Amino acid sequence: MHLSTAYERMGGEAVMRRLVDRFYDLMDEDPDYFGVRKLHPQDLTHSRQKLFMFLSGFMGGPSLYTEKYGEPRMRTRHMPCAIGVPERDQWLACMGRAMEDVGLDEELRRKLAMAFYQTADFMRNQPE
C-alpha cells in the first residue's frame, strides 16, 4: 500500500495527537523554548487543539481547522505575537524534537522540517 500524504505516513490521527502533545509538553518543560512558550496562553488546551486541527489538514489529513474556523490565514492570526528569528527557530527546534520523539521516520521529518521552516519564516513580523 502506498501512503501518499504526510498524515498517512506518520500514522494518522493518533500519531498526530502524540506529536502535538509532545510539542507542547516540550515547550512547557524545556527552557530552550521559553521565547516561543511565552507567546502562548498559560493553559495550552486550546492551542493544542488548534494546532492538531491545523496540522491535520496541513499534512494532508482531514481539514478540521478550515471546517471549524475557515481559511487559516496564519500570518494574520499570528500578527498580535512578536515573532522574530529566535521565536521561529525555537518553534522549529521544538517541533523537530517532537517529531523525533514520536518516532517519525527521518525522510518524513526532513520533508516536514522544510515545510515548517517556510511557514514559520513567513510568520516572522519582527526585523532581524
Salt bridges, closest charged atoms under 4 A:
ASP21 OD1 - ARG48 NH1 3.17
ASP25 OD1 - ARG48 NH2 2.69
ASP28 OD1 - ARG37 NE 2.72
GLU29 OE1 - ARG22 NH1 3.98
ASP30 OD2 - ARG97 NH1 2.52
ASP89 OD1 - ARG88 NE 2.77
ASP101 OD2 - ARG22 NE 2.84
ASP105 OD1 - ARG9 NH2 3.14
GLU106 OE2 - ARG110 NH1 4.00
GLU107 OE2 - LYS111 NZ 3.09
ASP121 OD1 - ARG88 NH1 2.53
ASP121 OD1 - ARG124 NE 2.75
GLU128 OE2 - ARG124 NH1 3.68
